[in-house]
Amino acid sequence: MEQYVRCAFCLTGSEESVARKIEKKRLGRVLIPRKVKPFRVNGQWVDRTELLMPGYLFIFSEEKYPFSGLKAVDGIVRVLTYGDRDEEGFLTGWDLDFAAWLQKEDGLIGKLDAVQEGDFVRITDGALRDMQGRAVGMNRHRHMVNVEVTFFGAKRNVWLGYEVIETVKEKPHAEG
């Protein structure tokens, strides 16, 4: 991953043109997060790619160029920062980890279509991130999986979208 990462917000619908402007000015490589989402068309499921976070751009660079360079790009509404004390807007912590994951996936979040009832899964996003459990139910029409997880020794069920779980090969340690 490039050493410096920023996140900028532009008007929804202008992501591609703003990304081209940033890259033309050689301010970094831009990733526009996208997801694969299934839609029903004429009774068939068809995968379409759509924006994961409309208006957001992640800019990866090897050089520490000035903050003003990015702010001056036509179409950028604002460059995200961590408040008044952050003058540069470089991502840190979980935000930087998320950007690294996006870069690894080349900005495209795929869909999960291989989980079956009884499979062991890991939650990849949200408050339950990195927890493991077992798929105990499916709603294929809504693309949801009922996952049994253990909280403080008690088993609980939670419905999750396909896009936030992945199968794991081994039984989770907390599984009884």
Rosetta blueprint (number, residue, H / E / L):
1 M L
2 E L
3 Q L
4 Y E
5 V E
6 R E
7 C E
8 A E
9 F E
10 C E
11 L L
12 T L
13 G L
14 S L
15 E H
16 E H
17 S H
18 V H
19 A H
20 R H
21 K H
22 I H
23 E H
24 K H
25 K L
26 R L
27 L L
28 G L
29 R E
30 V E
31 L E
32 I L
33 P L
34 R E
35 K E
36 V E
37 K E
38 P E
39 F E
40 R E
41 V E
42 N L
43 G L
44 Q E
45 W E
46 V E
47 D E
48 R E
49 T E
50 E E
51 L E
52 L L
53 M L
54 P L
55 G L
56 Y E
57 L E
58 F E
59 I E
60 F E
61 S E
62 E L
63 E L
64 K L
65 Y L
66 P L
67 F H
68 S H
69 G H
70 L H
71 K H
72 A L
73 V L
74 D L
75 G L
76 I E
77 V E
78 R E
79 V E
80 L L
81 T L
82 Y L
83 G L
84 D L
85 R L
86 D L
87 E L
88 E L
89 G L
90 F E
91 L L
92 T L
93 G H
94 W H
95 D H
96 L H
97 D H
98 F H
99 A H
100 A H
101 W H
102 L H
103 Q H
104 K H
105 E L
106 D L
107 G L
108 L E
109 I E
110 G L
111 K L
112 L L
113 D L
114 A L
115 V L
116 Q L
117 E L
118 G L
119 D L
120 F E
121 V E
122 R E
123 I E
124 T L
125 D L
126 G L
127 A L
128 L L
129 R L
130 D L
131 M L
132 Q E
133 G E
134 R E
135 A E
136 V E
137 G E
138 M E
139 N E
140 R L
141 H L
142 R L
143 H L
144 M E
145 V E
146 N E
147 V E
148 E E
149 V E
150 T E
151 F E
152 F L
153 G L
154 A E
155 K E
156 R E
157 N E
158 V E
159 W E
160 L E
161 G E
162 Y H
163 E H
164 V H
165 I E
166 E E
167 T E
168 V E
169 K L
170 E L
171 K L
172 P L
173 H L
174 A L
175 E L
176 G L
